[in-house]
Amino acid sequence: MRTAFDEGHQTILDHNGGLTTLNITTVLPLRDSPDFAVCTVNVGDSLTYIFSKRYGMNELSIGSHDINEERDIRDAGGAIGPVNGKKPHLTNLTFSVTTCEPGDIVFLTTDGISDNFDPVVTKIAVPGKKDSELTSVGAKAEMLPHERHLFSMKGMEMIIHEYELLTEVDISAQELCTALSEHVSTLTEQKRAIIQNPELYNRKFRLKEKRKMEERIKMELRGIPGKLDHATVIAYESGIYRGEDMSNYLECSSNSDSTRTSSVSSNMEPVSSTMFESNV
């Protein structure tokens, strides 16, 4: 996985490309266990989460950013590509590993998804200051960085549970992508309407008019919730399935290792439809 970063960086240089964050996550079965190992290598602000039916929402890539420090959401924190000459910026390169259970959903997001759950970005809170008594500003609460991080994950979890309440079944990987993407699309709709206003592009503006218009747009956007950015979410439901019956996986896992290995390789295949990508 780490070598893949070097290959990706070199490919960018070979094609005179720009900068990018990168997150590589793999889910692997554990020997003599029904659980799976989840391994992530990431640089930048594309993050990895696990939604567990037992434990709720957790971020696996949390080591790549300090949740106790104020973060500039315009700064990815790291990137591959020609950041400094031909060198990448690997300040927040991290390797993380944990385990998950069958049926847990592992998903990756760009900051265009994750940042749109930050309560400051959604305009329901304002940044709090360290070593000061937290109060409220107007109708908005002050939140410290770690509180914003927890609130963001709870926000994702709430979107998922609302979807499950409507459908009355556990959310799938595909539905998780849809639910998170629709949240971001709805949140940023007002900002997109301002920027995509046809009147801004129907005629040419003089320099003074253009600057005045840009300033007006900035002022309008400042008070509107949401962050306009590339938004991608990829989700994978962990498990090795034969058809749709979870009991087949559990039955296979309880057998001896030799039987399990044989059954997996000859009779069972990961269902490709359990991995989905959604772009906004």
Secondary structure, 3 states (H helix, E strand, C coil): CHHHHHHHHHHHHHCCCCCECEEEEEEEECCCCCCEEEEEEEECCCEEEEEECCCEEEEHHHHHCCCCCCCCCCCCCCEEEEEECCEEECCCCEEEEEEECCCCEEEEECHHHHHHHCCCCCCCEEECCCCCCCCEECCEEEECHHHHHHHHHHHHHHHHHHHHHHHCCCCCHHHHHHHHHHHHHHHCHHHHHHHCCHHHCCCCCCHHHHHHHHHHHHHHHHCCCCCCCCCEEEEEECCCCCCCCHHHHHHHHCCCHHHHHHHHHHCCCCCHHHEEEEEC
